[in-house]
């Protein structure tokens, strides 16, 4: 018997079940794959969602070098500003206030003002209450005080007149070591309204004079020498800043000039 396929109804294949379950993790044949599980969905066994892994932080410590440098610069800047303010305040003080602040200075203008008074210039040898003298009666001629460094004693009668013109007179013992003498000379040489000479009989190695002021010291390294010159040079003048220091006596010797010029009998 023959079977005819033409003209009859279309036949579909029959699906036969084998009774086997699909392999784990695979959808059954003909089944549609479900949507992917979102991250953080419950894990098998009923456990909670997987926690995200946090990045591990590595401690590198503080950069102490830059911090120390910053602090040091700050302290230095504060010190500079503070010193500048202090120096500005000091410089704003009147000269006599600054002079009176010098440790060890003697202000004869306050303690013995009468000893500085005089009526007129006098010739011949003169006497004073202080050694070296700091003012008072004096000769009509002044000692040249244009930064002159004299290597021998000079007449006090002429030096006091230089003080009246605003000069600072630095004196020292003749036996002062040469290096100390050189340091003093370096503060005087070429500086107008200053002069320097050895002086016999000093009770201290060095003595500084301005009109009405005196300061005695032990060595030429003392910073008060510079303070004395800065505060009193010109400022202590009795005749004002225009008083001359040139065209004066340049000769050494403790005898006033007019006696030196007298002919011998």
C-alpha positions in Angstrom: 0.0 0.0 0.0 1.3 3.4 -1.0 1.1 6.6 1.1 0.4 9.8 -0.8 1.7 13.2 0.6 0.1 15.5 -1.9 -3.1 17.1 -1.4 -3.5 16.1 2.3 -3.2 18.3 5.4 0.3 19.5 6.6 1.8 17.3 9.3 3.9 18.7 12.2 6.6 16.8 14.0 5.7 15.3 17.2 7.7 16.3 20.3 8.5 13.4 22.4 9.4 13.9 26.1 12.3 11.9 27.5 11.6 12.7 31.1 15.0 14.3 31.7 15.6 17.6 33.4 17.7 20.2 31.7 21.3 20.6 32.9 21.8 23.0 35.8 22.3 26.6 34.7 20.8 25.9 31.3 17.3 26.9 30.3 15.1 24.0 29.1 14.8 23.6 25.4 12.4 26.1 24.1 12.4 28.1 27.3 13.2 31.8 27.2 16.2 33.0 29.2 15.2 35.2 32.1 16.6 38.7 32.7 20.1 38.9 34.3 20.2 39.3 38.1 21.1 42.8 39.2 24.3 43.3 41.2 23.7 43.0 44.9 20.9 40.5 44.4 20.7 37.8 47.2 23.2 35.1 47.0 22.3 31.4 47.0 21.6 30.1 50.4 19.6 33.1 51.5 22.6 35.3 52.3 22.4 39.0 51.9 23.7 41.0 49.0 27.5 41.0 48.3 29.2 44.1 49.9 31.3 46.2 47.6 35.0 46.1 48.3 36.3 49.3 49.8 39.7 50.6 48.6 42.5 50.3 51.1 44.0 53.6 52.3 47.8 53.8 52.7 49.0 56.3 55.3 51.9 58.3 54.1 52.5 60.4 57.2 52.9 64.2 57.4 55.4 66.1 55.3 57.3 67.6 58.2 60.1 69.2 56.1 57.9 71.8 54.3 56.0 72.4 57.6 59.2 73.1 59.5 60.5 75.4 56.7 57.2 77.3 56.6 57.3 77.8 60.4 61.0 78.9 60.3 60.2 81.5 57.5 57.3 82.8 59.5 59.3 83.2 62.6 62.1 85.0 60.7 59.6 87.3 59.0 58.0 88.1 62.3 61.4 88.9 63.8 62.4 91.2 61.0 59.1 93.1 61.2 59.4 93.3 65.0 63.0 94.6 64.9 62.1 97.1 62.1 59.3 98.4 64.2 61.5 98.6 67.3 64.3 100.3 65.3 61.9 102.8 63.8 60.6 103.6 67.3 64.1 104.1 68.6 65.0 106.3 65.7 62.0 108.4 66.3 63.2 109.3 69.8 65.0 112.7 70.3 68.8 112.3 70.2 69.2 113.2 73.8 66.8 110.5 74.9 68.7 107.9 72.8 72.0 109.2 74.3 70.7 108.9 77.9 69.7 105.3 77.2 73.3 104.3 76.5 74.5 102.2 79.5 77.2 103.9 81.5 77.0 107.3 79.9 77.4 110.3 82.2 75.2 113.3 81.4 77.1 116.3 82.8 74.4 118.6 81.4 72.1 117.2 84.1 74.5 116.3 86.9 76.8 119.4 86.7 75.5 121.9 84.2 77.4 124.8 85.8 80.7 123.3 84.9 79.9 123.7 81.2 79.3 127.5 81.5 81.9 130.0 80.4 81.9 133.7 79.6 84.5 134.0 77.0 87.5 132.2 75.3 90.6 132.2 77.4 94.3 131.7 76.5 96.9 129.7 78.4 96.5 126.5 80.4 93.0 125.8 81.7 91.5 123.5 84.3 88.2 121.5 84.4 86.2 119.3 86.7 86.6 116.2 84.5 89.4 114.4 82.8 89.3 114.4 79.9 87.1 117.6 79.9 83.7 117.5 78.3 83.0 121.3 78.0 83.2 124.6 79.6 85.9 127.2 79.2 88.3 126.7 76.2 90.7 128.3 73.8 89.6 130.5 70.9 91.1 128.0 68.4 89.6 124.6 67.9 91.4 121.4 67.1 90.8 120.1 63.6 88.0 117.5 63.8 87.4 116.3 60.2 88.0 112.7 61.2 91.5 113.5 62.3 93.5 110.7 64.1 96.3 112.2 66.2 99.1 109.9 67.2 100.2 112.1 70.1 98.3 114.0 72.9 96.7 117.3 71.9 95.8 120.4 74.0 92.5 119.9 75.8 92.0 123.7 75.5 91.6 123.3 71.7 89.8 119.9 71.9 87.0 121.3 74.1 86.3 124.0 71.5 85.9 121.2 69.0 83.3 119.6 71.3 81.4 122.9 71.3 81.2 122.6 67.5 79.6 119.2 67.8 82.6 116.9 67.6 83.1 113.6 69.4 86.5 113.3 70.9 87.8 109.7 71.4 90.7 109.4 73.8 92.7 106.3 74.9 95.6 105.3 77.1 98.9 105.5 75.3 99.6 101.8 76.2 96.4 100.6 74.5 97.2 97.6 72.3 97.7 98.6 68.7 94.9 96.5 67.3 92.5 98.3 69.7 93.9 101.7 68.5 93.4 100.6 64.9 89.7 99.7 65.6 89.1 103.1 67.2 90.8 104.9 64.3 88.6 103.0 61.8 85.5 104.6 63.5 87.0 108.1 63.2 89.2 108.5 60.1 87.4 110.4 57.4 84.2 111.1 59.6 83.5 114.8 60.0 83.0 116.1 63.5 85.2 113.4 65.1 88.8 113.3 66.3 91.0 111.0 68.3 94.2 111.2 70.4 96.0 109.4 73.2 95.5 110.9 76.7 97.7 110.4 79.7 96.2 109.4 83.1 92.9 107.8 82.0 91.2 105.7 84.6 89.8 103.5 81.9 91.4 102.3 78.6 89.1 104.4 76.5 87.0 107.6 77.1 84.6 109.2 74.7 83.6 112.9 75.0 80.9 115.1 73.5 79.8 118.5 74.9 78.3 117.6 78.3 78.6 113.8 77.9 81.2 111.2 78.7 81.4 107.4 78.4 84.4 105.3 79.6 85.0 101.8 78.3 87.4 98.9 78.6 87.9 98.0 74.9 87.3 99.1 71.3 85.0 96.2 70.6 82.2 97.7 72.7 79.1 98.5 70.6 78.4 101.5 72.7 81.1 103.4 70.9 79.1 103.4 67.7 76.0 104.4 69.6 77.8 107.3 71.2 79.0 108.6 67.9 75.7 108.1 66.2 73.6 109.8 68.8 76.0 112.7 69.8 78.1 113.6 66.8 76.8 117.0 65.5 73.7 116.7 67.8 75.6 117.8 70.9 76.9 120.9 69.3 76.3 124.2 71.2 76.7 126.3 68.1 74.6 124.2 65.7 75.4 121.8 62.9 77.1 124.5 60.7 79.9 125.1 63.2 83.3 124.4 61.5 85.6 121.5 62.1 88.2 122.3 59.5 90.7 125.2 59.5 91.6 124.3 63.1 94.8 123.4 64.9 96.5 120.3 63.5 99.6 120.3 65.7 100.0 117.9 68.6 101.2 118.7 72.1 99.4 119.5 75.3 100.4 123.2 75.3 98.0 125.7 73.8 99.1 127.1 70.4 99.8 130.6 71.6 102.3 129.4 74.2 104.0 127.1 71.7 104.6 130.1 69.4 106.1 132.3 72.0 109.8 132.8 71.4 112.2 131.4 74.0 114.0 134.0 76.2 
